[in-house]
């Protein structure tokens, strides 16, 4: 079982007081934009995974700012990615977090995962997001 990804993940929305949302362009699949995301590792709880993924993908350390949205969604794992999970695993449970920042921060991309970043107004970020759950989470951010 340790060779497979856990079907539990986090979505971390990073945004500014001015309403700009950080979006990251994945290296694969091509032209797929998203917020900070990642699977929980063995022994991790969702908050620990959110903090780890935030640092790995952006270089940000923001434990004091991170808010657990206390929302989660379950969605089907798309066919091309199912081989990463144990046989018979068809769905993933995603926990939502948000990191409100006073303003833009310098972001250090993990080039193995992301090739570009944008700070966008909420509506533009939602339109760009590659998954329905990411769109829904962005649109649920406080105004």
N, C-alpha and C positions, 0 to 999 in steps of 0.2 A: 504493500500500500504506500510506502514512503516514496516510491518513484512517481506517483501520480499527484497531480495538483488537487488541492482541496476544492470542493465546489462551494466555497465561501469566499467572498471577496469584499473589497471596500471601494467606494467611490468618494473622492475627496475634492470638493469644490473650493477652489482658491479664488477669492474675489476682493475687490477694493471697495472702500467706502463710497467711491464715485460710481460703483456699479459695473466695473470692468471685470470680466471673468477670464481666468487663465485657461487657454486651450492649448493642448499639445498634439502635434501631428505624429502619429506612429510611423515607425520605419516600415512596418508591415502589419496589416495590409496597406497597400498604397492609398494615400489620400484619406486616411481614417483619422479623424480628430476626436479628442476626448479630454476629459479632466484627468486628474491623477487617479489611477486605478491599480488594483493588484490583488492577488489571492493571499489568503491567510496561510502562513506557514504553520507546521505542527507546533502546538503549544502556545500559539499566539491568540490573543483575543482581538476583536475588531479594532479597538482603539490602538493597540500596539501595532497592528498591521498598517493602519492609516498613517501613523507617525513614521513608520519605517518607509512606506511607499512614498510619502511626501518628501522625505529626505533623499531617497534614492533617485527619484524622478526630477526633483527641482533644486535640491541642495538646501531647502528651507527647513529650519528647526522651529516649530511653532506650537509646541505642546500647550503653552499657556493661552493660545488663541483658538485651538481646535475645539469645535462644538460637535457633539454627537447629535445628529438630527433625530435620532430615535425613530428612523424610518428604514425600511428595507423592502426590497422587491425580489421576487423569484422570477427567473427567466430561463427559457430553453438555451442550452449551450449549442451554438451553431455547429453543424456537421464537421467542417474542417478542423475545429478545435477539440472535438470530443475525444480524440486519441490521447490527449494530455491528461484525461481523467480516468478513473477506474472504470472498467467495463460496466455498462448498464447505467452510468451516471448521465442523466439527461438534462438536469437543471442546476442552476447556480443561485445562491442566496447572496445578494449584494446589500451591504450596510452603507448608509450615507453619513458623511461628515462634511463639515464646512470650516473654512479658515478665512474669517474676515480680516483683511489687512487695511491699515490706514491709507496706504497707497501702494503703487507698484513696487515690487522688490526685484532685485537682480536674480534671475533664474539660471541655475546651472543644469542644463539638460543632460540626461543620461543618453548619450548618442547611440547606445545599443538598442534603445527603445523608441526614442523620439528624435525627429530631425528638425523640427521647427516649433515655435510657440507664437501665440498671439494673445493680446489682451483685448477683449471685445465687449461691447455692450451686451447685456443679458440676452436680448432677443436674437442678436447676431450669433452669439455663442450657442444658443439653443438650436438655431437652424444648422449650424456647422457640425454639431455633435453627431457622431456616427451611430449612437445607440439610442433607442427610445427612453431607456432608463436615465441616461445622462441628460437628455433633453428635459425630461420630467423634473429631475433634480434641479437643474438650472432654473427652470421656471418657478420652482417652489422657494427660491431664495427670498429672504426678506427684502422688501423694497428700501 
